[in-house]
């Protein structure tokens, strides 16, 4: 009897070992998809790490770098097609991205963007040119993530004070950091994929379309219209009465979801007037349209002045400031993917990027007929996803969110893998390994620097040096503060805040090397570097200058122009400016300027100043942002 029980126990143990062995085998065979899919879901759902061009998104970029290295060791032996034009264009693109950072005019920023771009190149090259078995599983992960994001979007839409749906595109630690346009881009890449899996489930398709509408993104709706046209052309031959009824039901459900969501929200929250958005009647629409044109023209001017390498990754926010056309009309990018690459990385980087896209498109087009029916549908639907994303990024730029960049590359790679042929012993392994190792080593260094509290030793120092200089300035340690400023200005000579703090130091009577002439020069230089965004620069410069100074009259005229424009901006809370310190700086500037104006201007300035302070107080008390 004991032997019998021992035998049963052995059989049970053996069975468990077999199950574990099968599980391990499944895990090993699918590790690359688990890794890539897990990275995608984490990048999408996490509530902190979103934009990689700012500090909070940098850890996600480093995670992507390590993931790329692991994927390399999992796939480097797979037979692949050698796609010359794609390979060369991506190599050239990578080289000039790195060079543009090495010679950047804003080296304190930009590293995260370089690493983000470099991290997705190995993913593409290791995936796009081989017939890997798990591509359908990866597509299902993308669709599953999209559905989860849509459900989260509806929950957010009902509890958030923001009138537009932004889904998981927010930072939980910063109330104002919500990005509906980034969510709209994600949905443009995601919703067509539901056609591959939910043709009989109208609710799922309608859910994502209604989410897209609730972002209230005009650009996304235009791109969505283009996607519908492409899909109509592809499916035209299969259209019949039944299909038309399905489309009407799906569209009706999406519209009903949109209207119900808006109605429920309107009971206790602000909603957006759709007609105003369509007609650009609201202030946000007018400002947005006008500023985008300014950004495009500014990017073209910057490119003309720096055609080879641009001004460096993520430098547009600094390079554009001196030529900015409208008050507070600053931007981190020119709202156009091609102009962004041209102005920040140079024309060669832009040309290589365009060649890569054309090569991908031409290869898909020329080999499309050789695919089976189901494969044709998958490839075309993915093409629609990519086309919608590129179209949206002609008037906006939201690939500075790692999940959007990763999703684009996954879609490009999967569609390309369907037409891969002539699979041979892989080439470019050394190049892919070098990129993966490079960004992984940098990631290890950056993690070590931050863990040891040596943030100023980072290659991605951002505003740490300037913040430290400001802190030391408040403590009265002028000499040490100045040393940090000098270091910052070597990294980023376009940094107006560093230049302003330098002027403040030389203006301080407590500083033993105070210099009135240097004080005035530095403050004026700060204004020249950034004349349209920080009113404090004008306030302090006006306080230091004397009427006999040559810059005084010009500064007075500029201050008056800015003040009258700014009064109107606060009343309409353009760019949420009523919540910023610019209000107090403007009020203080009024107290200085009013001494040198006539009676009419004096009365007008005083009255507008009171209205401005009152409006700002009301908005801050209501917290309606």
Beta strands, then each sheet from edge to edge (+ up, - down):
end
